Amino acid sequence: MANFLKKAFQDMKESTKAQHEVDKANFAAAKAESKAQWEEAKAMGNPETMKKIQQEKRDEQIREANTRIADAQKRIDDAKNK
């Protein structure tokens, strides 16, 4: 019986230590994510950063539109050749 209790308390101690490590890791991750959000928000206040982000979005939209144009032209060519 004494060994059973000793083993049970030892298991609880190990489990507590392991959970503490998990909690520390989760806290560090939350802290890093919070800092990243703060830095992103701070960067958005910079006009140059905003211009760069907006230009990247416009460039992506242009690439998507060009892809759609190319796909449509291919469909037109395929339809004419049938």
C-alpha positions in Angstrom: 0.0 0.0 0.0 2.8 2.4 0.9 4.5 1.7 -2.5 1.2 2.4 -4.3 0.8 5.8 -2.6 4.5 6.6 -3.2 4.1 5.8 -6.9 0.9 7.7 -7.2 2.4 10.9 -5.7 5.5 10.5 -7.8 3.3 10.2 -10.9 1.3 13.3 -9.9 4.6 15.2 -9.3 5.9 14.3 -12.8 2.5 15.2 -14.3 2.5 18.5 -12.6 6.0 19.3 -13.9 5.1 18.3 -17.4 1.9 20.4 -17.3 4.0 23.3 -16.0 6.3 23.0 -19.0 3.3 23.0 -21.3 1.8 26.1 -19.6 5.2 27.9 -19.9 5.3 27.1 -23.6 1.7 28.3 -24.2 2.4 31.5 -22.3 5.5 32.2 -24.3 3.6 31.6 -27.5 0.7 33.9 -26.5 3.2 36.5 -25.5 5.0 36.3 -28.9 1.7 36.4 -30.8 0.6 39.5 -28.8 3.9 41.2 -29.6 3.6 40.3 -33.3 0.1 41.8 -33.4 1.3 44.9 -31.6 4.2 45.3 -34.1 1.8 44.8 -37.1 -0.6 47.4 -35.7 2.3 49.8 -35.1 3.6 49.2 -38.7 0.1 49.9 -40.1 0.4 53.4 -38.7 3.4 54.1 -40.9 2.2 55.5 -44.3 5.0 53.9 -46.2 4.1 50.5 -44.9 0.4 51.0 -45.7 1.4 52.1 -49.3 3.5 49.0 -49.7 0.8 46.7 -48.4 -1.8 48.3 -50.7 0.5 48.0 -53.7 1.1 44.4 -53.0 -2.6 43.8 -52.8 -3.2 45.6 -56.1 -0.3 43.7 -57.8 -1.9 40.4 -56.6 -5.3 41.4 -58.0 -3.7 42.3 -61.3 -2.0 38.9 -61.5 -5.3 37.2 -60.7 -7.0 39.2 -63.4 -4.3 38.4 -66.0 -4.7 34.7 -65.2 -8.4 34.9 -65.6 -7.9 36.7 -69.0 -5.5 34.0 -70.1 -8.0 31.3 -69.1 -10.8 33.0 -70.9 -8.8 33.5 -74.0 -7.9 29.8 -74.0 -11.6 28.9 -73.7 -12.4 31.3 -76.6 -9.6 29.7 -78.7 -10.8 26.2 -77.8 -14.4 27.1 -78.7 -13.4 28.5 -82.1 -11.4 25.4 -83.0 -14.2 23.0 -82.4 
